[in-house]
Amino acid sequence: MSVMQASISHFTLENLQVHPISIQMAVARSTQPKISFSGLVDQHIKESMVRLSVALKDRGLSLPKDHVTIHFTPAIYEKKGSDYDLALALGLLNLFGFIPRIPKNLIFLSELGLNGDLNGSDHFLAFYHHILQHHPDHILVTSLEIHSWLEQNHAPCRQVISFENLSEVIMWIKKTPHPQLPNKSETPIQQTIPKANLSPLKEVHGLNKSKLALLTSLISQTPLLFIGSPGVGKTLLITQAKHLLPPLSFNTWLEGQLLTNIRDQKNIHFSPPFRTPHYQASPEAFTGTYHRGKWIPGEFSLANGGILFLDELPHFKPQVLEALRTPLEERVFLLSRAHFHARLPAEFTLLSAMNPCPCGYFFVDPCACTCTHRQISTYLSRLSGPIRERFGIIHFVVPKEELTTFSEYPIDSICCLGNLRNQFGKTFQQQVLTESFKNWYTSHNHSIKTPFTYLNKRSVRHMTKIALALSLLREAETPNEHDWSLAWEFQNAHTCFTEITL
């Protein structure tokens, strides 16, 4: 009994990670025609053979009725969906000698219709992102619809080749058995977000110190918490923050769309996300969940590259607040379920606001506040110590204390923070700034009265990031005396917060 073999390269998506696989095929002459699958494949792939046989017959191709074994290796990864239709069809044609051997750098990614038309792929963006990042010599072969979408949005198309139907793909393989990438280089064109001539912060009158705290938080991506009475302008000020952020880069946008169906994407929008979930949202709404074999992203993932705004912070469920620990510290989120484990990007800036007490009027007039000390302590203690420490800036918004102009900082003249963010990333050096902070701290030890070695390392890191952001606002590269004093004031609010809860 003679055996013929063929192999074709592909990818699979498991736990939001793309893994390279190989589809191996072998045929044995037999009187009982049968197709057997192995390698942890789902029912969708097994059903694909019905579509393939009809599509091949429609194109005038009839496969011999033999016993074909199709193995997906390595078998440890689950393979599912209709993304393998085109690869399986071409693998079978190569197996029976209709087309020449397929190069390993070709990845065929498309569902096949019964008439042989290429219908695209649900997970194209995930494979496309993986190839751009890790396989510069690979070529994605897919449908015309996807290629048109890429061209329309000025996305890189150098590694993408498209066809309308199966016959065109077969003819192309026969004519070019060893396809090469074109020599041209491409850089994705980013869409620009229209910016106003005036700073968005000018629409908010007063609150100069709060504006400075907000700008510092956005530049250094330090978590911010505003505490103030109702109507003081906390939410109004934070909602202006979305107009200050620069457009997303193409790679950052692509990271947030890995599991998005390209058919649902009409155009690429590079506007940074501004997520404002309600405080009654469930923990799964933030972390995401895995339901019926499908990943449903949560707010931590949807806010990647932008802002996550939590208004009325103490009213959020304790599970939600505690789930913030890892994203704020590591800038990633680890989601673990019984059959699902993923490491998700969580590069967002956390902005939040809350009242000083349940009635909200403790700062306006303590006599007008109807809350007891016990009620205030219980209300504030909903934020645990570890969560409070994650906030690099805690600012008490009191209008009568916000009259300082801060003339050295151009608070009301900044329209976009893109350049300042880039400059912050280039100049931030933790070791150098820590030494500078230590010198400032030592010279003010007589007023602070706390040894430097007693300071929390996380607080020191926040201090250095805040001070550098303040210096960049002054168009300076190193913090001065005033920058360190303001940074210490923003950080020292933790002590005031703790004293209120006692």
N, C-alpha and C positions, 0 to 999 in steps of 0.2 A: 504494500500500500504506500504510494508516494505522498509526500507532504510538501506543500508550498507555504512560504511564510512571507509576511510583509510587516512593516512597522511605520508608524507615523507619530510625530511629536505633538504634544498638546499641553494644556494646563487644567488644573482643577481648583475650585474655590472652596476652602473649608475653614471655618472659624475666622472668616474675613481675611484669610491669608491665601495667596496664590502659590500653588506648588506645581512644578513641572512634572509631567507624567508622560508615559509612552503607551500608545495603543498598539498592541501586538496581535497579529492575525495569523492563523494557520488553517489550511484546508486539507482534508483527507478525502480521497475518493471513496465514496460510500453509496450504497443503494438506498440509504435512508437519509434524505436531505434534512438538515437541522442546523440551527445557529445557536451556539452556546456562549453565554457571557460569564466572565469571572472578574474579580478585582473590585468588589464592593460597589456595584452599579445599582441604580434605582430603577423603578418601573418605567420611567420616562425613556431611558436609554434602550431598554428592551423593546418598548413599543416603537422605537424609531425605525426598526427594520421593516415595519409595515409601510411607513412613509417612503423609505429608501427604495424598496422594491418597486413601488408604483412610480416614483420619480425617475428611476433608471429605465423602466419600460417605456415611460412617456418620451424619453430621449433616444429610444431605439436601442437600448443596452439591456441585454438579458444575461444574468449571471447563471453559471452552471449550478445544478441542484446537487450540491455536495455538503458534507459535514464541515461547517466553518466554526472555529473556536476563536472568540475575541476576548483578549485579556488586557485589562487596564492595570499597568504597573507604575509605581508601587501600589499594592493593594490596601495599604493602611489608610489611604485617603478616600473619602466618599465621593463618588462621581454621580452627578445628577443633572437633569435638565436636557434641553434640546440643543445645547451649544455644540454638541459633537456630531450632529447630522452630516454636515459637509465633510468632516474629517473621516467619518466612518464610510461614507460613499466613495471617497477617493481611495481610501485604504483597500476597500474591496476591489475596486477597479485595478489597482496596482497588484493586488494579490492574484488576480486572474489574467494579468498581462495586457490589460486594455491601455494602460498608461505607464510611463517609465517610473523608476524609483523616485520617491518624493524626498527632497532635501530636508534635513532636520531643522533648518532655521525657518521653515514655513509653518505657520500656525493657522489652520482653517477654522474659522469661528462663525458659524451661521446655521440657522435652522433651515431646513429644506421644505418647500411646499410640495404638494402632490404633483404639480406640473414641473418641478425642478427649479423653481425660482428661489433665490436666496432671500430669506426673510429677516436677516439680522440676528442679534443675540441680546438676551436680557442682561447678561453680565459683561458686556463689552468693555465698559469703563474700568472695571477691576483688572481685566487682562491687559487692556491698553496702558493703564498706569504702570503695571508691573513690567511690561516690555520696555516702556520709556525709561524706567529707572534701572533695570537690571540686565536687559538683553538688547543692546544697541544694534546687533547684527540680525535680529529676527524680523520677519515680515508677517503682518496680520493680513489674512485674506478674508474678506467679509463682503457684505452687501453694498450696493450703490447708495442705499438710503443712509447708512452710517457714514460713508465717505462724504456724502453731500453735507451732512450735519457738521462734520469736522471742518470742512472748507468754509461753510457758512459762518462758523464761529472762530475762524482763524486759528484753529488748533493744529498742532503738528501732524502732517499727513505723510511724512517721509517713509514711515514704516507700515503704512496701510495701503493695500491694493484692493480694489473692489470690482465686483462683477455683478451682472444682473441675474444670471442663471447658471446651472450646473454645466451646460454645454460650453459656455465661455471659459469656465475654469479649466475644463478638460483640454480645450484647444490651447489655452495659455501654457499649461504644463507640458504639452507635447512640443510646443514651439520653443519654450525657454526652460529646459530641464534644470538649469542652474541659475536662477534669478539672482540679481545683485541689487543692493540698495542704490538709489540715485546719489550722486555726489553732493547735491545741494544741501545746505544746512538751513534749519528753520528755527525761528524763535517765536513763541506764541505771542500774539498781539493781545494785550489786556484791554478790556473795555474800561473806559474812564467814567467815573461818577461825577456828574456836574456838581461843582462846588460854588457856594455863594461867595460874593466878594467880601462879605462881612463874616466875622466869626460867629458860629452858632451860639456861643456863650453870651453874646451881646444881647440876645433876646431875653436873658434872665438878668434882671436888675439887682445890683448888690451881690451878696454872697461871694465876695472876692476870695475869701479864704477857702470856701467850699469849692470854688472853681479851680483854685490852685491845687487842692487835694485831688480833684477829678483829673486834671491834666497830668499830674504826677503819676496817678494810678494807671492811666492809659499808656503813658510812655514806657513805664517800667513793667507793665502788666502785673501790678501788685493788687491783690484783692482789697476792695474798698467797702467800708461800712459807714453810711451816714445815719446819725441818730438825731432826730429832731421832732418837733411837734407837728401836728397836721397843718397843711397849708403853708409851711415855711419855704417850700420850693425844692425839696429833696428829689421827688420823682421828676419834676419839670427839668431840673438840672441834668439828671442822669439820662433822660431821654434825648438830650442834645448830644450825648456822647457818640451816638451812631453816625452823626454827621462829621465827626472829627477823624474817624478811622480811615486809613488808606484802602484802596481796592485790594481784594485778595489776589495773590499770585495764582498763576494757572495750576501749579502743583498743589497749592493749599486748597483751591477749589476742588480739584480732582480727588484729593484725599477724602473730602466730605461727601463725595458722590459715588463712592466705589460700588455700592449696592443699589444705586438708582438705575432704573430701567431707562435706557437712552431714548426710548419711544416717548417717555414722559417729559423729556427735556427739549423744549422748543428752542431756547436760546440760553447761552451761558450768561449768568449774571454774577459779576464779580463783587457785588455789594456785600460787605461783611455782615454776617448774621447778627441780629439783635433779638435774642430770645427772652420773652417775659412770661414764664409759666405761672399759673395760678398757685396759690399756697396750698390748695386742696388737692393738687395733683399727686398721684401715687408715686412711690419710689421707682416703680418700673417705668413711669413716664420720663424719669430723669436718666436712669441707667440704661434703658433699652431692654428688650426681652427677645426671646427666641420662641416663636409660636408656629406650630405646624410646619416645621422645617424652614421657616423664613425668619430672617433677622429684621426686627423692627427697631430702628435707632431711637435713642432717647435724647433728652435735652443736652446732656454732656457732649454727645456727638454732633448734634445739630448746631451747637454754638461754636464749633471748632473754627478758629480764625477770627472770631468776633467777640460779642459781649453776651454774658448771661446775667440778666438783671432779676434779682429776687427781692420783690417789694414785700413789706410786712414780714421780715425774715423770721421772727420768733414763731410765727403761725405755721411755718412749714413743718412737716412731720419729722420727728427725730431721725428716722431712718434716712430721710433725704439729706438732712444737714450732716449727718455722720458720713454719708456716702461722698461728701465733698472733699474729704481728707486727701485721698490719693490724687484726684485730678488737680487740686491746688498745689500739691507738693511735687508730684512727679510729671505733671502735664500730660499724663496718659490715664486711661481708665481700664481696669482689668475686670472684664465681665466673665463670670464663671457660672455655668449651669450644668445640669446632669450630662447633657450631650453637646455642650457648646462652651468653648473657651476662646476668648478673643482679647486682644490688646488694642484698644481704640485710642485714637488721638483726641486729646482734650485741651488744645491750645486756645483756651478762652480767657478773657478777663472777667473776673467776678465783680459785679457792682451790686450793692444791696442797700436797703434802707429799712428803718424801723422807727417806731415811736419810743420815747424814753420810759413810758409806762402804759398800762392798759388803756387809760382814758386819753393819754397823749399830751396832756397839758402841764406836765411837771416842769418843763423849761420855761413856759410862758409865765406862770405864776403858781408857785407851790401851794398858795392858799386856794387857788381855783382847782387844783388837782384833787380828785375824789378818791384816789387810790391810797390804800394803807401801805406802810413800808413792807409788810409781808407780801402784798400783791405785787408790788414793784419788784421785789427780790425774786419772787417766783417767775414773773414774766421775763426778767432778764436772764435768769438762770436756765432758760430753755436753750440758750447757746452754751454748749459745754466749753470747758477751758481749751481743749485742743482745737476746737473750731475757731474760738476767738483769737488764738495765736496765729491761725492761718491768715487773718486779716492784717496786712501790713499797715493799713491806714484805717484808723477809727476816728471819725471826726464828728464832734457834737455841733450841729448846725443851730446856732443861736444868732438871730438877725442883728441884735444890738452889738454883738462882738465881731461882726463881719464888715465893719466900716473901713478897715485898713486897706489901702490901695495897692500895696505891693508893687510899686512902680518899677522895680528892677526886673519883674517878671511880666512879659507881655501877655497878660491873661486874656484880654478881649481882642487880640489881634491875630490869634492863631486860627487858621481855617482848616488845616489838615496836619496830622501828626506823623505822616509817613516818613519824612526825612529825619525827624527826631527819634523815631523808633529805630530806624536803621543805624543812626549814629550811636544810640544807646547800646545796640547789640555789638557794635564794633569796639566801643571804648570800655565796656564793663569788664573789670578785672577784680574779682572778689578779694584776692590777697592784698593787692595794693590799697583798695578802698578800706578794707578792714584795718590796715595799719594806720591809715589816715584818720579813721573814726576813733581808733584807740588813742591817738595823740590828742584829738579834740576832747575825748571823754576824760582823759587824765587831767587836762588843764581845767576841766569843770567839775572835778571830783568833789570839791568842797561844797558845791551846791546840790549835787546829785546824791552823794553819800552812799553809793553802792559800788563795790569793787567790780572792775571790768570782767574778771573771771566768773562772776556770778550771773552775767547776762546770758540769756538764752541765745543759742547759735542761730536759731531761726529769726529772732528779733534783730540780731546783728546783720544778717543777710538782708532783711527788709530795710534796715536803716541805710545800708550802703546803696541799695537800689533807689530808694527815695531821694537820698542826697544827690546822687548822680543825675537823676531825672531833673531835679531842681536846678542843678548847675547847667544842664543842657538848655533849659528854658532861658537862662541868662546868656546863652551862647558862649559858655565857658566849658572846659573839658574836665575841670577838677572842682569839687565842692569847696565852698568857702565857709567862714564861720556862721553866716546866716543860714546857709543850706543845712548844715548839721543841726543847728538849733531848731529849725522848722521840722526836720526829719525826726528829731527827738520828741518834739511836741506831738507830732502825729502818732508816734509809737507810744508815748507816755499815756495816751488816752486809754490804753489797756488797763493801767493802774486805776484810773478813775472809774472805769467800767466795773472792775473787781470790787472797788470800795462801795459802789452803789448796791451791788448784789449782797453785800454782807449785812 
